[in-house]
């Protein structure tokens, strides 16, 4: 029997557009903030990287906190939508302030950066991101629709990052360059994010979870009041939650090292900073192709894990050729292999949220507690901690390689380090992701539980 459908086509698109809003802030910060701080403000990349890491300490607490708050929220807009809607105001404001560092003592500039970077990530972006991810489980009970939502939202993320890769540096120059140009671009991104996030949030509505035979067997109800400590214990009692958190962290460390070093790689290794847009497109456009076929592949194989594992395994193999062509500076073949690699690895982006929903379902089956909001905190937790460490690592590694933002030319050791960040290190992390995907057999575990309890 076909599952009930909950969403119109335009609601799926509206929900997916929320990743456009998210990446207007996340993309600008992850790809260009370090360049702004080092080359425009003259700040030390090593110090900035360390401050970014310290900022992530707060993120480790706030992700689970906001997930818990979402689970306990009851409002006219539902559980997740009010957090998604109102937190974006803080995201947009902090984004503008972060790219508007005033002329004052350098110690004060570091303090200013740390304060608003932490507010952006640990508070507002966290609340918005956890709510947005949770919403995919609250606006539909249809598993196939959740996979579609994951594919659509990441298509918006990919397109946004491609556009920003081509447009940001040119837009900065168009607005006068320097601090003035970066501030103008940040204002535009903040306003776009605010408008699109509002549309995405208000175009959908939350629905009641379907009542199944599992509900009658479980002793606890979703209305049970759990303490924060009890919630954390339940999270980490689910081994698949631990795996998905680690996977998110590793994925976003890899992603942010690649993204953060991209502009440096194009400028100093290939000698042409304008190539960044082309590399961004060849990295992300194939993800759109992969996401188009992801729902079909998952339906055919009946396993998100298999689709993702083999996709990443092939991606890792192709990375060996990419390394060789990067070493020989064969730009044409680099772009070709980047494109092909992206097709095989791209399925993961469209299934992450659906996998988290499966993991949440595993906790509900085995522990009898609904905690979708808290469970989806893993996505924001992974984005923040992984992204923060990845971005910080770019600063540390640049500093370790001897990179000086205000220097007319860079040393060979700095260029070698940039090459490693963009080409070698992501390949190593790709292998780790493949191993983690091989362990993430939550769908099989859920089916086994249902069989043992006569639910299918």
N, C-alpha and C positions, 0 to 999 in steps of 0.2 A: 504494500500500500504506500502511495506517495505521501511524503510528509506535508503537513499544512504549510502554506506560504504566508509570510507575514508582511513582506515589504514590496512596494511598487518599485519599478526600475529607477524612478527619479529619486526615491528615498535612498536606494543603494548608492547612487552617485553622490547625493548630498552628504551622506555619511562619509563616503570615501574622501570627499573634498576636505574633510577635517585634517587630513595629513598634509594638504597644501598649506593650511594655516600653521600647522605644527612646524613644518620645514622652513617656513619663512623666518622663523626664529632659530630653530635648531640648526638649519643649514647655514645660516649666516654666521652663527657662533662657531660651529664646528669647522667650517671651511676657511673663514676669513678673520676671526677674532685675533688669532695669534699674529697674523700678518699685520693687522692694524696696530696691535700693541707693540710689536717689535720695530716695524719699519716706519710707522707714523709717530708713535708716542715714545719710541726709543727705550722701551722697557726690556729688561733682561728675560730671555725665554726660559732660563732655568728657574728663576724666581717665580715667574708666572705659572710654570708647570707645577711647582710645589704648592702654590696657593690653590690651584685647581684641584689638586689631590686632597688637600685639607678640606676644601669645600664639599667634597664627596662624602665626608664623614657624616654631615648633616643629612645628605640624601639617603644614606643607609637606614635612617630612622623614619624619615618623612614619607617614604614610599609606602611602607606597611601602615603607617599612621593614617594616611589619606585613604588607603584601601579599606581600612577598618571603618573610617568615618563614612565612606560611601555606603558600605553595607548597612550602617545604622541610620542613614538618612531617609526620611519620609517627607516628601514635599509634593506640591502640585506638579512639578516637573519630573518627579520620580526620584531615583537614588543618585544616578550619575550625572544627569544633564545639568543640574544647578552648579555642580563643581566645574564641569567642563565650560559652562557659559561664563561664569564670573571670574574664574581664574585667568582666563585669557586677557582680561584687562590688565592684570598685574604683569603677565608675560610681555605684552606690548610695551608697557611703560618701562619695565626694566631693560628691555632690548634697546630702547632709545637711549636710556641713561648709560648703558654699558658702552655704547659707541659715542658717548659725549663726555669723555674724561676731561675735566677742566685742567687748565694750566696752573699747576701748583707744585709743591715739593714732591719729589719722586716717591718718598715714603707715603705721603698722603694719597698719591695716585694708586699705589699698590693697595692701600686700605680701601679706597673708593672702588677699585676694580673687584676686590674680594667681596665686599659687601653686596654689590648689585649682581655679581655673578652667582653668589650663593642664594640671594633672594629669587633670582630668575629660575635657577635650577631646583633648589631644595624645596621651594614653596610653590610658586605659581605654575611653573612648567610641570612639576610633579603632580599637583592636583589636577591640572588639565589633562595630562597624559594618562594618568591612571583612570580617570573618569572616561576618557575617550576610548581606551582599550576595553574597559568594562562594558561600555555601552553596546559593543558588538554581541555580548551575551545576553543583554537585557532587552534589545529591540526585536529579537527573533529567537525562537526555540528550534529553528530548522538548521541542522548541522551543515547542509549544503549551502544555505544562504550565508552562514558564517564564513565559510571558505571563500564565497564570492565577495563578501565584504572585505576580507583580508586582501584579496587580489586587487580590488578596486582602490582601496586606500593606499596600497603601496604603488599602484600606477600613478596616483597623484603625487606621491612622495618622489618617485623617480623623475617625473616630468618637471616638478618644481626644482629639484636639484640640477637637472640638465640646464634649465633656463637660467638658474642662478650662476652656474658654472660659466655660461656664455656672457651673462649680462652684468654681473656685479661690478667687476673691475672697470668695465667700460662706463657704467653708470656713475661710479665714484669719480672718474675723470670728467664726465659730463657735468657734474655738479661742482666742479672746481678743484677736485682732488684733495688730498690731505685730510685733516680732521673734518673739515666742512663737508667734503664729499661723502665720507663714511657716515656722518651723522644724517645726511639727507637720505641715503639709501636705507639706513636703519629705520627712519621714520616711515618711509614707504612700505617696507616689509612689515612693520608693526601694524600699520593701518590695514593692509591687505589681510594679515592674519586675524585681526579683530573682526572684520566683516565676514570673512569666509567661515570662521569658527562659529559665529552666531547663526549663519544659515545652516551649517552642518548640524548644529545642536537642535535647532527648532524645527527642522524638517522631518525628524523622526520622533517616535514616542516609545516609551518603555511598555513592555507587555508583562503579564503575569507568567511565571514559569509554569510549564505544564505539570500537572499532577500525575505521577506514574505509580506503579506498584512499589517502587523503591520508597516512596514517601510513607506508605503504610507500614513498611518494615522498620524504617529507621526510628529510633527512639527520640532523637533530638529533632527540633524543628528549626526552620530558618530564622525564627523569631527569638531563638535562645540568645541571651545576652552573654557574650563571652568577654572576659577581660583581655587586655592587650597581650599579656603574657600567655594566656591560654590560646589566643589566636596564633601567636608566633609558634607555639609548640605544635599546633595542628598543621601549620604550614610545613614545618620541617619534619613532621612525621610522614609526609608524602615525599618519597624519594624522587618522584618525577618532578616535583616542584624544585627540588635542589638542582636536578639536572637542567631544567629549563632556565633557572636563574643563572647558572654557570654558563649555559649556552648563550644567553642574552649578553652576559658580561663579555665573554670572549668575542662574540660577534661584533659588539660595538667597540671594543678595543681595536680590533682589526679594522673596522670601518672607519673609525676616527683617525687612526694612524694614516690610513690611505688617504682619507679626505683632507686631513690637516697638512699632509706633506705634498699633496698634489700640485698646488700652486708653486711650491719650491722646486719640485721635480721638473715641471714644465719650464720654469725659468732658468734654473741653474744646471740641470743635467742635459735637457734637450735644447736649451738656449733660446726658447721662445715661449714666453708666458701665455700667449694667446692660444696655445695648443691645449690649455686646460679644459676649455669648453668641449673640444672634440673628444678628449679622453673621458670627460664626464658623460658625454653622450654615449660613447661606445661601452662604457661601464654600466650605464643605467638603462639605456633603451632596450637592450635584450631582456632585461627583467620584465618589461611590459609584455614582450612576446611570451616569456615563460609564464607570466601570470594569466595570460589568456587561456593557456592550455592546462594550468594547474588544476582547476576544478574537474576537468575531464579525466586527467591522470589519476587524481585521488579517487574519483568515482570508479574508474576502471580497476585500479589495484586494491581499492578499499583500504588503503594504508597511506597516510601522510608520511609516516616514518620511512617507508620504502622509497617513495618518490624523492624525499629530501636526501636520504642517505646516499643513494646512487647518483643523484645529481651532484652532490658535493664531492663524492669520490672521483667522478669524471673531471670535475672542475680542478681538483688538486693535480691530477695527471697532466691536464692541459697547461697548468701553471708552470711546469718545467720548460715548456716551449716559450712561454711568455718571458720567463727569466732570461733565456738565451737571446731572444730578439731585443729585449731591453738592454742587455749588455752590449750588443752590436749596434744599438740605436737604430734599428730597422723599424721606423715609426709605423709604416704601413702594416707590417705583420704583427706588431704589438697591438695595434687597434683591432686587427682581425681576430687575434686570439683573445683579446679582452672581451670582444663581442660574443664569441662562441662560449667562453667561460661563463659569462653572465647568464646565458640561456640555461645552462645546466644548474647553476647555483641559485637562479632566481625564484625557483618554486618555494624556497624556504620563507621568503618574505610574505607570500600570500597565505601561508598556513600557520604562522606563529600564533596568531590569536586563536585560531581554531584548536591548536594543540593545547593552549592554556585552558580553553573551555573543557577539553577532554580531561586535563589534569584536575581541574576544579570538580568535574564529574566523578573522578576517582575518589577524591576526598569525601564527596557526598555519599558515594556508595559505601565506602569503608568506615566513615566516621559519623555519617548522618547529619552533617552540618553544611548548609549552603553558605559559601563565603566567596562569591564571585569577585566582588570588588577587591577584597584582600588578595585573592589569588592572582588577579590581573595586575597587582602591584609589581609582580616580577618583571613585567615589560618595562615599566617606568624605572624600576630599580636597576635593571640591566642597561637601559639606555643611559641613565645618569652615571652609574658607577663605571660601566664599561666605556661610555663616551668620555667621561671625565678623565679616567686613567689614560685612555687613548690620546686625548688632546694634550694632557699633561706630558705624556711620554714623548710627543712630538717636540714639545719645548725642551724637555731634558735631553733628548737625543741630539737635537740641533745644537744645544749648548755643549754637549759632550764632543760633538764633531768639530766644534770651533766656529760655528756659524755666528756672524755678527751682522745684524740687520742693517746697520748704517754703513757698512763697508762697501766700497765700490766693486770689489771682487771677492769671491769666497775661496777658501783654501781647498785643496783636493780632498782633505779628510772630511770637510763639511759636505762636499759634493758626494763622496762615497757614502756618508751617513744618510743623506737624502735618498740616494738610490736604494739603500737597504730598507728604509722605511716604506718606500712606495712599492718595491718589487719583492724583496726577500721575506720580510717579516709577515706580510699578509698571507703568503703561501704557508708558512709554518702554522699560523692560526687557522688556516683552512683545514689542515690535517686534524687539528684538535677538534674543530667543529664536526668533522666527519665522524670522529670517534664518539663524541657526545650524542650525535644523531643515532648512531648504532645502539645506544643504550636507552633511547627514549621510546620504548615500546608500550606506552600508556594505552593506546587503542586496543592492543591485544589484551592487556590486563583488564580493561573495562569489559571487553567481550567475554573473557573468562569468568569474571565475577557474575555477569548477567546469566551465563550458562549455568554456573553452579547454583544460582539462586532462582533458576527457572523463570527468568525475566525475558528470555527470547526463545 
